[in-house]
């Protein structure tokens, strides 16, 4: 049974390996020829320009994601410092009662900074998460389609150039038969290339719609949250988090602590 099974499976496997080897050879030959300028390639200006723009945007958004993550890490560390410093102010009240009023004032200020900071930290986290999804999920999915399209284009050109060479070669029986054989594969690769070109445009259109909708919202949210935080307006910051459905810890257990700008209270 084992011998019969092997005899049945080996020819298809060998044929499959043979086809893969030939296709891979033609693909590599075409790719090297393009780099050396020894062969022609199909150029679709609109598609190529859109792909170049997509790859550039992905790099730019990836850089924005990297810096946003760094900001989140550093700001989280800053909030921890506020918390530790506030704790030290409170501890010192008992040991330096003559400075009690000033220590308590500093403790209150750092408490407000900490509470409002948690809100901004939540906004930064939301911004980072949205960027991460855009770069590493949505854009990456489109890039994979682009890679499939680019590979299909190279395969198509490899067979296109071979068909052209055979058409220009002496019309011997061997060359005519080989042309008929290659023409079948050429037609298949052309259909595949055209289909993937359409898929690529569809993916890029959907990506642009998604990117514009999501990032417009996230950029507006992030900007508003930063302004609210640095103006000391905890109430406005809380409203922004609520509007964009950003989950974070409650900014304050005391409504009076964040209902006004802490800067205004300090002036008062």
N, C-alpha and C positions, 0 to 999 in steps of 0.2 A: 504493500500500500504506500509505503514511504517513497519507494522508487518511482511509482506511477505519479504520485503527487509532485515530486521534484521534476519529472519529465514534463508535466503539464504546465508548471509555473515558470520554469526557467526561461523559455523562449520569450514570453511577454515581458518578463523582467529585463532580459537582455536588450530587447527592442526598445523598452522605455529608457534604459540607461543610454543606449545608442542615440536616441532622439535628443535626450537631455544634453549629451556631450556635444552633439552637432550644433544645437541651438546656443549652448553656452560659448562654443568656439566662435560662432558667427557674431554673437553679442559682443564678446571681447574684442574681436577683430574690428567691428564697427566702432566701438568706443575708443579704441586706440587710434584708429584711422581719423576720427574726428579731432582728437587731441593733437594729432600730428598734422592735421590739415590735408590729409591724403584722400578723404572721401567726403561725400556730401551728406547733409543732414536736413531733415524736414523742419522748417521753422514756421511756427504760428505766432506771429508777433503779439497779438492780443493775449493769448494764453501765456506765452513766455513772460510778458511784462507783468501780468497778474501774479504769476508764480514767484517772480523775483520780489515783488512788493510784499507778498505773503511771507516769504522767508525773512525779509528785512524786518517786517513788523513783529514777527515771532521773536527775533533777537532783541528788539527794543522792549517788547512787553516782558520778556524774560529778565532783562536788566532791571526793569521797573519792579518786577516781582522780587528779585534778589535784594534790592534796596529797601523795599517795603518790609520784607522779613527781618532785615537788619534793624530797621526802625522799631519794629514790634519787640524784638529782643532787648534793644537798648532802653526803650520806654518802659518795658516791664521791669527792668533793673532799676530805673529811676523811681518807679512807684514803690519798689521794695525799700529803697533808700528813704523815701518820704515816710514810710511806715516805721522803719527802724528809728529814724530821727524823732518822729512824734512820740514814740515809746520812751525815748531817752528824755525828752522834754518833760513828759509826765512823771518819770521817775525822779527827776531833779527837783520837782516842786517840793517834795517832802524834805529834801536835803538842803535846799536853798530857799527857804520861805520868803526871804527878802526880795527874791526875783520871781516869786510865784506868779504875779500878774503877767509879767513879760513871757515867762515860760509857758503859761497857759494860753496866751495869745498865739504864740508860735505853734503850739500843739494844735490849736484849732485851725490855724491856717493850713498846716500840713495835712490835717484830716480832710479838709475840703479839697486840697490838691489831690490827695489820694483817691477820694471818692469820685471826683470829676475825672481823674486820670483813668480810673477803671472804665468809665464810659468811653473815653477816647481810645483806650486799649481795645475795647470791643469793636469800635469802628475800624481801627487798623486791622484787626483780625478778620473782619468781614471783607475788607478791601483785599487783603492777602488771599483769602479763600477764593474770592471771585477771580482774581488774577491767576491763581494756580489752576483753577478749572479752565479758564480761557487758554492758558499757555500749554498746559500738560495734558488736557483732555480734548477740548474742542479744536484748537489749532493743530495739535499733534495728529488727531484723526484726519484732518484735511491734508496734512503733510504726507501721511501714509498713502492717501489716495493719489497725491501728486507724484510720489515715488513710483507707484504702480504705473501711472501714466507715462512718466519719463522712461521707465524700463520698457514699456510697450512701444514707445516711440523709437527707441534704439533697436529693438527687435524688428519692428516694421521697416526701418531704414536699412537694416542689414539685408533683409530679403528683397527690398526694393532695389537696392544697388546690385544685388546678385542677378535679379531679373533683367535689369538694364544691361549688365555685362553680357549675359547670355544672348540678349536680343541683338547686341552689337557684334557678337562672336560669329565665326563662320557657321553657316546653317547646316551642320552635319546632323546625321540622324541622332547621334549621341547627345548633341547639344539641344536638339529639338525635344527629345524625350526628357532631358533634364529640366528644360524650361517648363514643360507641362507639369512636371512633378513639383518644381519650386513654386509655380504659379498658384497652386492650391494652398500651400502654406502662406504665401504672400497675401493672398486674399483674406485668409483667416487672421493674420497679424494686422492687416489694415483695418478690418472690422473691430478687432480688439482695441486698437489704438484710438479709433474714432469714438468707440463707446466709452473708453476711459477719459477721453478729452471732455465728453459731455458730462460724465460723472464729476470730473474735476471742477468744471465751471459751476455745476450745481452745488457742490460742497463749498466752494469759495463764496458763492452768493449767500448761502445759508449762514456761513461763518460771519460774513460782514453784517448781516442783519442781527445776528446774536450778539456780536461784539459791540456794535453801536448801541443796541438797547441796554445791555448789561453794564457796559463800561460808562456810558453816559450817566446812568443812575448811580453807579458806585463812585464816580469822580465827584458828582454833585454832593453825595452823602459825605464823602471824605473831607471835601473842602469845608462844608458846613460844620462838621464835627470839630475840625481843627480850629476854625474861627470861634466857635462857641467855647471850646476849652480855653483858648488863650485869652479870651475876653472874660473868663471866669464865670460864664453863665451856665451854671449847672442845670437849670430848668430847661433852657433851650437845648442843651446837649441831650438831656433825657428825652425831650420831645423828638429830637432827630433819631435817636435810637429806636424809639417807639414807631415812628413813621416808617422806618426801613426794616422793622421787625428784627432788630439786632438784639440777641439775648446776651445779657451781662448781669452782673450783680446790681442790686438796687443802689443807685448813686448815694442815697442818704437814708438813714433811718429816721432822720428828723427833717420834716418838710422845711423848717425855717433855715436849715443849714445850707440848702441849695436853692431856695426860692429866689434869692437875689445874687447878684454878682458878689463874690467874696472880696473883690477889690472895692466895691461900693461899701461893704460892711467895714472894711479896714479904714476907709476914709471916715465913716461914721464914728 
